[in-house]
Amino acid sequence: MSQRTLVLLKPDTVRRGLVGEVLGRFEAKGLSIVALDFRTIDADTADQHYAEHVERDFYPPLRDFVTSGPLVALVLEGDEAIEVVRALNGATDGRKAAPGTIRGDLSLSNRENLVHGSDSPESADREIKIWFPDLP
Ligand code: CMP
């Protein structure tokens, strides 16, 4: 079933010059880019996006990180796109993520883990509306 998912290439991806590498993995897999934007977000947008995490201990430094510089927000579309993107991203903690995944190959951090992918169809709908409210 074709799905859409919200993906972020977080500020560490941009700072490290890995946008092409990471985007290339999604494109090579066969996912289609249906929206893409390069932007720096404020704390309110971070709080909206990470609404389920705002009370967690790890959230304040995560908010500082995701607002620390430009990121790339995109919507990807394809068969089972939500699970496919999560598999390509790998486990949250880059130190534990499997080799072959984006985080497993390119991240050594639990916070600066390069990418975000929606974790369910409900999250994808909610997140796409936050980042791309005008997307048909
Ligand atoms: P993401 O997939 O964007 O979803 C929540 C983010 O919080 C996660 O990627 C990490 O960047 C960050 N995160 C999750 N757990 C921790 C943790 N224990 N310590 C630091 N950052 C975390």
Residues whose N, C-alpha, C, O or C-beta is under 5 A from the ligand:
A	BS01	CMP	F58 L62 N110 R111 N113 V115 H116 G117
